[in-house]
Amino acid sequence: MPALRIIPEDLAQRVVVRLSERAAIFPRSQNGKKLMGRPRYQDESAYLLTGFARCATCSGPVGTEIRRHGKISKQRTVVHHYACLDHKRRGDAICTNAVVVRQNLLDEAILGAIVSALDPAVLSVTVEKALASLT
């Protein structure tokens, strides 16, 4: 009944159109019913630095290396590391940088540095310096 509507009809129709547009871009199963997840973009990664960081030795890409830790094969845990992908895939002849860093530790350090840089006190000083240099 029109008298019981909470939102106007035109807004409801716009919502239906928007939902239909968004649903059309998401991959679905063969029968078209089950959502297969959010579409991934070519330059998108589930990891903070993958596709962004470069190796200090060869300037190659830094990416994810998965290592398993533990003694018993069934209880081994997966641990993600950042590593030079050129070294991992092509060896010492291309890149001698065999350094690997646990992703969780490096990600926490980077995000912590970003949060501290976004502190209001730090931002206000930075803005004041930027405005002073512009004037």
C-alpha positions as CSV (number, residue, x, y, z in Angstrom):
1,M,0.0,0.0,0.0
2,P,1.4,3.4,-0.9
3,A,0.4,4.9,2.5
4,L,2.7,2.4,4.3
5,R,5.8,3.1,2.3
6,I,8.9,4.3,4.2
7,I,10.8,5.6,1.2
8,P,9.5,7.3,-2.0
9,E,8.8,5.1,-5.0
10,D,11.3,6.8,-7.2
11,L,14.1,6.2,-4.7
12,A,13.1,2.5,-4.4
13,Q,13.2,2.2,-8.2
14,R,16.7,3.8,-8.3
15,V,17.9,1.3,-5.7
16,V,16.6,-1.7,-7.7
17,V,18.3,-0.4,-10.8
18,R,21.6,0.2,-8.9
19,L,21.5,-3.3,-7.4
20,S,20.9,-4.9,-10.8
21,E,23.8,-3.0,-12.3
22,R,26.2,-4.0,-9.5
23,A,25.0,-7.6,-9.6
24,A,25.7,-7.8,-13.3
25,I,29.5,-7.3,-12.8
26,F,29.9,-10.0,-10.2
27,P,31.0,-13.4,-11.5
28,R,28.4,-16.2,-11.0
29,S,28.3,-19.9,-11.3
30,Q,27.2,-21.7,-14.5
31,N,23.5,-21.7,-13.6
32,G,23.8,-17.9,-12.8
33,K,22.6,-18.2,-9.2
34,K,25.6,-18.6,-6.9
35,L,27.9,-15.6,-6.5
36,M,31.6,-16.5,-7.1
37,G,32.9,-13.5,-5.2
38,R,34.0,-9.9,-5.9
39,P,35.7,-9.4,-9.3
40,R,39.5,-8.9,-9.0
41,Y,41.2,-6.2,-10.9
42,Q,44.4,-6.8,-12.8
43,D,46.5,-4.7,-10.4
44,E,44.7,-5.7,-7.3
45,S,46.3,-7.9,-4.6
46,A,45.3,-9.3,-1.3
47,Y,48.6,-8.2,0.1
48,L,49.7,-4.7,1.1
49,L,53.0,-4.4,-0.9
50,T,52.6,-6.9,-3.7
51,G,52.7,-5.0,-7.0
52,F,53.9,-1.9,-5.2
53,A,57.3,-2.7,-3.7
54,R,60.5,-3.4,-5.8
55,C,63.6,-5.3,-4.9
56,A,66.5,-3.2,-3.8
57,T,69.0,-5.4,-5.6
58,C,67.5,-5.9,-9.0
59,S,64.4,-3.6,-9.1
60,G,62.2,-6.7,-9.7
61,P,58.8,-7.1,-8.2
62,V,58.4,-8.0,-4.5
63,G,55.6,-10.5,-4.0
64,T,54.3,-13.2,-1.8
65,E,56.2,-16.4,-1.0
66,I,54.3,-19.0,1.0
67,R,56.2,-21.1,3.5
68,R,54.9,-23.8,5.8
69,H,56.2,-24.0,9.4
70,G,56.0,-26.9,11.8
71,K,57.3,-30.4,12.2
72,I,54.3,-32.6,11.6
73,S,53.0,-32.3,8.0
74,K,49.3,-32.2,9.1
75,Q,49.9,-29.4,11.6
76,R,52.1,-27.2,9.5
77,T,50.9,-23.6,9.4
78,V,51.1,-21.4,6.3
79,V,53.2,-18.3,6.8
80,H,53.3,-15.6,4.1
81,H,56.5,-13.7,3.4
82,Y,57.5,-10.9,1.1
83,A,60.4,-11.8,-1.3
84,C,61.9,-10.8,-4.6
85,L,60.0,-12.7,-7.2
86,D,62.8,-12.6,-9.7
87,H,65.1,-14.3,-7.2
88,K,62.4,-16.8,-6.3
89,R,61.5,-17.7,-9.9
90,R,64.8,-17.2,-11.8
91,G,67.5,-17.7,-9.2
92,D,70.8,-16.1,-8.2
93,A,71.8,-15.5,-11.8
94,I,69.2,-12.8,-12.1
95,C,69.0,-11.6,-8.5
96,T,71.1,-12.5,-5.5
97,N,68.6,-11.0,-3.0
98,A,67.4,-14.0,-1.0
99,V,65.9,-12.0,1.9
100,V,62.4,-12.8,3.0
101,V,60.3,-10.9,5.5
102,R,57.2,-12.1,7.2
103,Q,54.3,-10.2,5.7
104,N,52.4,-9.7,9.0
105,L,55.4,-8.0,10.7
106,L,56.2,-5.7,7.8
107,D,52.6,-4.9,7.1
108,E,52.0,-3.9,10.8
109,A,55.2,-1.8,10.8
110,I,54.1,0.1,7.6
111,L,50.5,0.6,8.7
112,G,51.8,1.8,12.1
113,A,54.0,4.3,10.4
114,I,51.1,5.6,8.3
115,V,48.9,5.9,11.3
116,S,51.5,7.9,13.2
117,A,52.1,10.1,10.2
118,L,48.3,10.8,10.1
119,D,48.3,11.9,13.7
120,P,46.5,15.3,13.9
121,A,49.4,17.0,15.5
122,V,51.8,15.8,12.8
123,L,49.4,16.7,10.1
124,S,48.8,20.2,11.4
125,V,52.6,20.9,11.5
126,T,53.0,19.5,8.0
127,V,50.1,21.6,6.6
128,E,51.5,24.7,8.3
129,K,55.0,24.1,6.8
130,A,53.4,23.5,3.3
131,L,51.4,26.7,3.5
132,A,54.5,28.6,4.7
133,S,56.5,27.3,1.7
134,L,53.7,28.3,-0.7
135,T,53.5,31.8,0.7
